[in-house]
Amino acid sequence: MIIKKLEVFPIEFLEAVDNFSTRYIVIVRVEAADGTVGWGECFTLFREATAATEALIRNGLADLVVGKDAYDVETHWQAMRDRVWWYGDVGGIAAFAISAIDMALWDLKGKLVKLNLSQMLGGALTDRLPVCASSHPKASKIEDMAEELAGHIKAGYQFVKVGFGKKGESNLGVDPERDIYFVKTVRAAIGPTAGFIVDVGARCRWDIPRAVYTAQKMSEYHLTWLEDPFHPDNFNAFRHLRAAVPQMRIALGERFFNVYDYKRLLEADVTDVILIDAGRAEGVTGMWKVIQMAARQNIAIDAHSFSSAINTAASIHLSLCAPFRTMFELKPVVNAMHHELVTNPVAHVDGWIYAPPGYGLGVEVMEDAVHKFAIKF
């Protein structure tokens, strides 16, 4: 079956979880000769990255796909990787573009052969994953934020994850004593058994002593893991932290872009959980290769999927097929890219997430919604 058309849509939306910040993704639509359509997405986040990604797809990578066999997904993935050797071997914008196209090709292939993504990857190893409410609390009072997080647990989520250094008035990630008190207060509010993750994030610039001190104190309140306290390439800092706080799991990886990045990470032996996003780590094909590589070293993965329902659906399937997986993050509030973009937004059932039914990725994209949120440069 020949691919007859590829369209690219830069998307702008307000992210309800992040204090209604303006965010961006790029959606790709591929269509086979018989009219079957596949959808993919990459998480570009910023306007300038979105413009560059759209231009790269429209003016270069699309030509590698249109007119080719829709079933040869990995062949197309490798052709795109070969094409970007000058400007994409280390990731970045090229990885975004490859991700969106590759994801759309997997969705298209699944619809053509009448299989879902899990089946095409060899079969799910479990049928469900525990769900985490991934949130950016913005209240100024710690007690109010703790109450908000406790509300997610009461609503059925089995974990809560909190991003530090975010917009709003939370002021988390700045003062170590306040951060420690926040973790203590949240643990008391959510109870002793709920999962609890702290994501330090890029805006918080912790040095090693600050991270070690904070992690040692936070470990008393049984964090599931501490995420990204340092720049992802600072393996030395991660080694110091793991040695100082061996009882706490460390997670990183969401700012890596390709198989080579994750190979370096695994060889460095500095993390207990790998964070990876099919929407920017060279798509379904790229993420699947990393999952298999991590499994050989008994390292678990967490799908960092914080964009649209398209990426979420792909990430659920990939996670269900992973030999070592953790949980699955969902936005705990109504948001445009999940509840307006598709007819069947995923939601947890009693604290568990299941793959959406249907072929390919399993989500049904509403083309009117794509055009509604699309922008022009």
C-alpha positions as CSV (number, residue, x, y, z in Angstrom):
1,M,0.0,0.0,0.0
2,I,1.5,3.3,-1.1
3,I,1.5,6.5,1.0
4,K,-0.1,9.1,-1.1
5,K,0.0,12.2,1.2
6,L,1.6,13.6,4.2
7,E,0.3,16.8,5.9
8,V,1.8,18.7,8.9
9,F,0.0,20.8,11.4
10,P,1.8,23.1,13.9
11,I,-0.5,23.3,16.9
12,E,-0.9,25.9,19.6
13,F,-2.9,25.4,22.8
14,L,-3.2,26.4,26.5
15,E,-2.0,23.7,28.9
16,A,-4.4,23.5,31.8
17,V,-2.0,21.5,34.0
18,D,0.7,24.2,33.7
19,N,-1.2,27.3,34.7
20,F,-2.6,27.6,31.2
21,S,0.8,28.3,29.6
22,T,0.9,28.4,25.8
23,R,2.4,25.2,24.5
24,Y,3.1,23.7,21.1
25,I,3.1,20.3,19.4
26,V,3.3,19.3,15.7
27,I,0.8,16.8,14.3
28,V,1.4,14.7,11.2
29,R,-1.3,13.1,9.1
30,V,-0.4,10.4,6.6
31,E,-2.8,8.9,4.1
32,A,-2.5,5.7,2.1
33,A,-3.7,5.2,-1.4
34,D,-6.9,3.6,-0.2
35,G,-7.8,6.6,2.1
36,T,-6.7,5.1,5.4
37,V,-5.2,7.7,7.7
38,G,-2.6,7.6,10.4
39,W,-1.8,10.3,13.0
40,G,1.5,11.1,14.8
41,E,2.8,13.9,17.0
42,C,5.9,15.4,18.5
43,F,6.1,17.6,21.5
44,T,8.0,20.8,20.4
45,L,6.9,22.9,23.4
46,F,8.2,26.2,22.1
47,R,7.0,28.3,19.1
48,E,10.4,28.5,17.4
49,A,11.0,24.8,17.7
50,T,7.5,24.2,16.2
51,A,8.2,26.4,13.2
52,A,11.5,24.7,12.6
53,T,10.0,21.2,12.9
54,E,7.1,22.0,10.5
55,A,9.6,23.4,8.0
56,L,11.8,20.3,8.2
57,I,8.9,17.9,7.7
58,R,7.3,19.9,4.9
59,N,10.5,20.7,3.0
60,G,12.5,17.6,3.4
61,L,11.4,14.5,5.4
62,A,8.0,14.2,3.9
63,D,9.6,13.5,0.5
64,L,11.2,10.4,2.0
65,V,7.8,8.9,2.9
66,V,5.3,10.0,0.2
67,G,5.1,7.5,-2.6
68,K,6.7,4.7,-0.5
69,D,5.3,1.5,1.0
70,A,3.2,2.1,4.1
71,Y,4.3,-1.2,5.6
72,D,8.0,-0.4,5.7
73,V,8.0,1.7,8.8
74,E,11.5,1.0,10.1
75,T,12.9,1.5,6.6
76,H,11.4,5.0,6.5
77,W,12.7,5.6,10.1
78,Q,16.3,4.7,9.0
79,A,16.0,6.8,5.8
80,M,15.0,9.8,7.9
81,R,17.9,9.3,10.3
82,D,20.3,9.0,7.4
83,R,18.9,12.2,5.9
84,V,19.6,14.3,9.0
85,W,23.2,13.3,9.6
86,W,24.4,16.9,9.3
87,Y,21.8,18.5,11.7
88,G,20.3,15.7,13.7
89,D,22.7,13.0,14.8
90,V,22.5,14.3,18.4
91,G,18.8,14.9,18.4
92,G,16.9,18.2,18.7
93,I,14.6,19.4,16.0
94,A,15.4,16.5,13.7
95,A,14.3,14.1,16.4
96,F,11.0,15.9,16.8
97,A,10.3,15.7,13.1
98,I,11.2,12.0,12.9
99,S,9.1,11.3,15.9
100,A,5.9,12.7,14.5
101,I,6.3,11.0,11.1
102,D,7.3,7.6,12.6
103,M,4.3,7.6,15.0
104,A,1.9,8.4,12.2
105,L,3.4,5.6,10.1
106,W,2.8,3.1,12.9
107,D,-0.8,4.2,13.3
108,L,-1.3,3.9,9.6
109,K,0.2,0.5,9.4
110,G,-1.9,-0.8,12.3
111,K,-5.1,0.3,10.6
112,L,-4.0,-1.3,7.3
113,V,-3.1,-4.6,8.8
114,K,-5.9,-4.4,11.5
115,L,-3.6,-4.7,14.5
116,N,-3.0,-2.4,17.4
117,L,0.4,-1.1,18.2
118,S,1.0,-3.6,21.1
119,Q,0.3,-6.5,18.7
120,M,2.7,-5.1,16.1
121,L,5.4,-4.8,18.7
122,G,5.1,-8.5,19.7
123,G,2.3,-8.3,22.2
124,A,1.5,-6.6,25.5
125,L,3.2,-8.1,28.6
126,T,0.4,-6.7,30.8
127,D,-3.0,-5.3,30.1
128,R,-2.9,-2.4,32.5
129,L,-0.7,0.1,34.3
130,P,-1.2,2.0,37.5
131,V,-1.9,5.6,36.9
132,C,-0.1,8.7,38.2
133,A,-1.6,12.2,38.4
134,S,1.1,14.3,36.8
135,S,0.6,17.9,38.1
136,H,2.1,21.4,38.6
137,P,0.5,22.7,41.7
138,K,0.4,26.5,41.7
139,A,-1.0,27.6,45.1
140,S,1.2,29.6,47.4
141,K,0.4,27.6,50.6
142,I,1.9,24.2,51.0
143,E,-1.2,22.9,52.8
144,D,-3.4,23.9,49.8
145,M,-1.1,22.1,47.4
146,A,-1.1,19.0,49.6
147,E,-4.9,19.1,49.6
148,E,-5.0,19.3,45.9
149,L,-2.7,16.3,45.5
150,A,-4.6,14.3,48.1
151,G,-7.7,15.0,45.9
152,H,-6.1,13.1,43.0
153,I,-5.5,10.1,45.2
154,K,-9.1,10.2,46.4
155,A,-10.1,10.3,42.8
156,G,-8.4,7.0,42.2
157,Y,-4.9,7.8,41.1
158,Q,-2.3,5.5,42.6
159,F,0.6,8.0,42.3
160,V,1.1,11.8,42.3
161,K,3.9,13.6,40.6
162,V,4.9,17.2,41.2
163,G,6.9,19.4,39.0
164,F,9.2,21.9,40.8
165,G,10.2,25.3,39.3
166,K,6.9,25.8,37.5
167,K,4.7,28.8,36.9
168,G,2.3,30.0,39.6
169,E,3.0,30.8,43.2
170,S,4.2,27.4,44.4
171,N,7.8,28.5,44.6
172,L,9.0,24.9,44.8
173,G,12.6,24.0,44.1
174,V,14.0,27.2,45.5
175,D,14.4,26.7,49.3
176,P,15.5,23.3,50.5
177,E,13.7,23.5,53.9
178,R,10.5,24.6,52.2
179,D,10.8,21.7,49.7
180,I,11.3,19.2,52.5
181,Y,8.3,20.5,54.4
182,F,6.3,20.3,51.2
183,V,7.2,16.6,50.8
184,K,6.4,15.9,54.5
185,T,3.0,17.6,54.3
186,V,2.0,15.9,51.0
187,R,3.0,12.5,52.4
188,A,0.7,13.1,55.4
189,A,-2.1,14.2,53.1
190,I,-1.9,11.4,50.6
191,G,-1.3,8.6,53.1
192,P,1.5,6.1,53.5
193,T,0.9,3.9,50.5
194,A,0.3,6.3,47.6
195,G,3.2,6.7,45.1
196,F,4.8,10.2,45.3
197,I,7.4,11.6,42.8
198,V,9.2,14.8,42.8
199,D,10.4,16.2,39.4
200,V,13.0,18.8,40.0
201,G,13.2,20.0,36.4
202,A,15.3,22.3,34.3
203,R,14.5,25.6,35.9
204,C,15.8,24.5,39.3
205,R,19.6,24.6,39.3
206,W,20.7,22.4,42.3
207,D,24.3,21.8,43.1
208,I,25.4,18.4,44.5
209,P,25.4,19.3,48.2
210,R,21.9,20.9,47.8
211,A,20.6,17.8,46.0
212,V,22.2,15.3,48.5
213,Y,20.9,17.2,51.5
214,T,17.3,17.5,50.1
215,A,17.2,13.9,48.9
216,Q,18.3,12.5,52.2
217,K,15.6,14.4,54.1
218,M,12.9,13.6,51.5
219,S,13.8,9.9,51.6
220,E,12.2,9.8,55.1
221,Y,8.9,10.4,53.4
222,H,9.3,7.5,50.9
223,L,9.4,9.1,47.6
224,T,8.9,6.7,44.7
225,W,11.7,8.5,43.0
226,L,13.5,11.9,42.5
227,E,13.6,13.1,39.0
228,D,16.1,15.2,37.0
229,P,17.8,17.1,39.9
230,F,20.8,17.9,37.5
231,H,21.5,18.6,33.9
232,P,21.0,15.2,32.2
233,D,24.6,15.1,30.9
234,N,26.1,15.6,34.4
235,F,26.6,11.9,35.1
236,N,29.1,12.7,37.8
237,A,26.5,14.5,39.9
238,F,24.1,11.7,39.6
239,R,26.8,9.2,40.7
240,H,27.4,11.3,43.9
241,L,23.7,11.5,44.6
242,R,23.0,7.8,44.1
243,A,26.0,7.0,46.4
244,A,24.8,9.4,49.1
245,V,21.1,8.3,49.0
246,P,21.1,4.7,47.9
247,Q,17.7,4.1,49.4
248,M,16.0,6.5,46.9
249,R,15.5,5.7,43.2
250,I,16.7,8.3,40.7
251,A,15.0,8.9,37.3
252,L,16.2,10.9,34.3
253,G,16.2,10.8,30.5
254,E,13.3,13.0,29.3
255,R,15.8,15.5,27.7
256,F,17.5,12.8,25.6
257,F,16.7,12.4,21.9
258,N,17.8,9.2,20.4
259,V,19.1,5.6,20.9
260,Y,22.7,6.9,21.3
261,D,21.8,9.2,24.1
262,Y,20.1,6.4,26.0
263,K,23.0,4.0,25.3
264,R,25.3,6.5,27.0
265,L,22.9,6.8,29.9
266,L,22.7,3.0,30.4
267,E,26.4,2.6,30.2
268,A,27.0,5.3,32.8
269,D,24.8,3.3,35.3
270,V,23.5,6.5,37.0
271,T,19.7,6.0,36.9
272,D,17.1,3.5,38.2
273,V,14.3,4.6,35.9
274,I,14.6,5.9,32.3
275,L,12.2,8.6,31.2
276,I,11.5,8.6,27.5
277,D,9.0,10.3,25.2
278,A,8.0,8.8,21.9
279,G,7.0,12.3,20.9
280,R,10.6,13.4,20.8
281,A,13.0,10.4,21.0
282,E,12.6,9.5,17.3
283,G,9.1,8.1,17.6
284,V,7.7,4.7,18.3
285,T,10.6,3.0,16.6
286,G,13.2,5.0,18.7
287,M,11.4,4.4,22.0
288,W,10.9,0.7,21.3
289,K,14.7,0.3,20.7
290,V,15.4,2.0,24.0
291,I,12.9,-0.1,25.9
292,Q,14.6,-3.3,24.6
293,M,18.0,-1.9,25.4
294,A,17.0,-0.9,28.9
295,A,15.4,-4.3,29.5
296,R,18.7,-6.1,28.8
297,Q,20.1,-4.2,31.8
298,N,16.9,-4.6,34.0
299,I,16.2,-0.9,33.9
300,A,12.6,0.2,34.1
301,I,11.1,2.9,31.8
302,D,8.5,5.6,32.4
303,A,6.8,7.1,29.4
304,H,7.2,10.9,29.6
305,S,4.1,11.7,27.6
306,F,2.8,15.2,28.5
307,S,1.4,16.5,25.3
308,S,-1.7,15.1,23.3
309,A,-3.8,12.1,23.2
310,I,-2.0,10.8,20.2
311,N,1.4,10.6,22.0
312,T,-0.4,9.2,25.1
313,A,-2.0,6.4,23.1
314,A,1.4,5.4,21.6
315,S,3.1,5.6,24.9
316,I,0.5,3.4,26.6
317,H,1.1,0.6,24.1
318,L,4.8,0.9,24.3
319,S,4.7,0.8,28.1
320,L,2.4,-2.3,28.1
321,C,5.0,-4.1,26.0
322,A,8.0,-3.1,28.1
323,P,9.5,-5.9,30.2
324,F,10.3,-3.4,33.0
325,R,7.7,-0.6,33.4
326,T,6.6,1.6,36.3
327,M,3.3,3.4,36.0
328,F,1.7,5.8,33.5
329,E,1.3,9.5,33.9
330,L,-1.9,11.3,33.0
331,K,-3.0,14.9,33.3
332,P,-5.5,14.9,36.1
333,V,-7.6,17.8,34.7
334,V,-9.6,18.4,31.5
335,N,-7.3,19.7,28.8
336,A,-7.7,20.6,25.1
337,M,-5.2,18.1,23.6
338,H,-6.9,15.2,25.2
339,H,-10.5,16.1,25.5
340,E,-11.0,18.2,22.3
341,L,-8.6,16.5,19.9
342,V,-10.0,12.9,19.9
343,T,-13.4,11.3,20.2
344,N,-12.1,8.8,22.8
345,P,-9.8,10.4,25.3
346,V,-8.1,7.9,27.6
347,A,-9.0,8.0,31.3
348,H,-8.1,5.8,34.2
349,V,-10.5,3.1,35.5
350,D,-10.2,2.6,39.2
351,G,-6.6,3.8,39.2
352,W,-5.5,1.8,36.1
353,I,-5.0,2.7,32.5
354,Y,-5.7,0.4,29.6
355,A,-4.7,0.7,25.9
356,P,-7.4,2.4,23.9
357,P,-9.4,-0.1,21.7
358,G,-8.9,0.0,18.0
359,Y,-6.3,-0.5,15.4
360,G,-3.0,1.4,15.3
361,L,-2.7,3.7,18.2
362,G,-6.4,3.3,19.0
363,V,-7.4,7.0,19.2
364,E,-9.8,8.6,16.8
365,V,-8.5,12.1,15.9
366,M,-11.1,14.8,15.0
367,E,-9.8,16.6,11.9
368,D,-11.9,19.6,12.7
369,A,-10.1,20.0,16.0
370,V,-6.7,19.7,14.4
371,H,-7.6,22.6,12.0
372,K,-9.1,24.6,15.0
373,F,-5.8,24.5,16.9
374,A,-3.4,24.7,13.9
375,I,-1.4,27.9,13.3
376,K,0.5,29.3,10.4
377,F,4.0,30.7,10.4
